[in-house]
Amino acid sequence: MAVDSALIAPLLPPGAKLEQSTYAARPHAPRCELTVDKNTVLTVKGDVTTPDEDVMGGIGQRLASSGDPAQIDVGDAARVADSMAVAVARCTYEGKPGQFVVEIYPPIKASDVPARREALTRLMTVYFAAAQKAVGCAS
């Protein structure tokens, strides 16, 4: 799925060569990895899970260790921290109840944390709905 480069640019370090690798771990699990000069700089993972999985509880420790998570307005529940963002929404996938989850990880800590959080929030806001639609997980 294509994303406007202006959304990603604030999360990328300087470098000579940007490369993108996309694949699906499963039909409902899109993955994207961006590298700059062969170093991973951004990972985006989507997945459809069971409706009873406690996504936020399960990822809570990673969020907390990622730096003071704050709620953002994406899906049914979403958080952004210094080095990750996660969002989840209930949906119907292949006629069954489920949840769509997106995790975004820029592994390099930024010196300007407020700007990074803002960039992660903008990216999640745009990417989440489009990715959910692309995998066929209807609201």
N, C-alpha and C positions, 0 to 999 in steps of 0.2 A: 504494500500500500504506500503510495507516494505521500510525502509530507512536505509542506512548504519549507524550504531551506531557511527562511527567516526565523522559523520556530526553533530550529535545531542549532543554528549558528551561535547563540549565546552560551550553549552548553559545550561547545567544542574548543579545544586548545588550538593555538596556532600550529601550523604544520604545512607540509608541502603536498601530501597526497591523502585525500579522503576516499575511503572505500566503504561500501555497504554490502552486507551479506544478509540475505533473508531466507527463511525456510519455515516449514511447519513441523513442529515436533509431533503433532497429530493433526488431523484435518481441522480441528477447532482450536489449535494452539499456535498462532503465528509468532514468529521470532524475528528480530532484526538486531544486527550488531553493526555499529559504525566503528571504523578504525581510522586513526590519523597517523600516518607514517608507521603503519603496522602495529600500533598500540590501540587496544580497545578503549574507546572513549564514551560509548553510550550503548546500553543494551535495553531493548524493549521486549517484554514478554507478555503475551496474551494467553488466556486459557478459559475454557468453560468448565466449571466445577459443579458439584452437586449443590442443590439449594440449601442444604443444612450445614455445609462447611463454614466454619467460622474463619473467614479469610483475614479479617482485621486482627482477630485474636492470634491467629497463627503467625502472622507477619509482624505482630506487635513488637517483639524483641528486636527484630532487625530495624524497624522504624525507630524505636527508642535509641538504639545504638548509632543510628544515622543522624541524630541530632534534633531534639525537641520537635517532634512531629506536630503539624498544625492541620486542622480540618480545611478542606477545600471543597468547592461546590461542583462535584463531578459524580455522575451516577448516583447510587444510593448511599454510598459512603466513600470517602477519599481522604487521603492524608498526603502531605508533602513534608519532607525533612531535608536536611542539608545535602544528602547524597542519594536520595531516592524519592519516588512518588508511587502511590498505589491507589487504585480505584476499583470499585466493585458495584455491579448492578444486577438485580434479579432479571431473568429473561426466560424465554422459551427456546430451547434448542432441540431440533428434530422432534417437536411435539411434546417434549418433556420439560418440566421445570428445571432451571439451572441458574447459574450465576456466571457473569462474564467478569473476568479479573484482568487488569493490566498493571504491570510493574515496570517502572522505568528507573534504570540505574546509570547515572554518570559516575564512573568509579573514581575519577580524579576530583579531589576536594578543591573547591573554588575559594579564592581569597575574598570574593564578594558574595557572601552567603545570601543576603537578601535578593540580589539580582539572580542568583542561581535558582532560588526557590520560586521566584516570579517566572523565570523561563520554564522550569519544570511544570509549574501550574498551567501556563499557557499551552505547552505541548500536550499535557494530559487532557486538558479541556477539549482541544481539537481532535486529538488522536483517538480518544476513548470511544466516542460515539461512532466514528467512521470505522474503527476496527471491529466494534461490536456488530455493526451492520454487515461488514465484510465476511465475518464468520457465520452469519445467519442466526445470531442469537437475538431474537426479537423481544422488544420491551413489552 
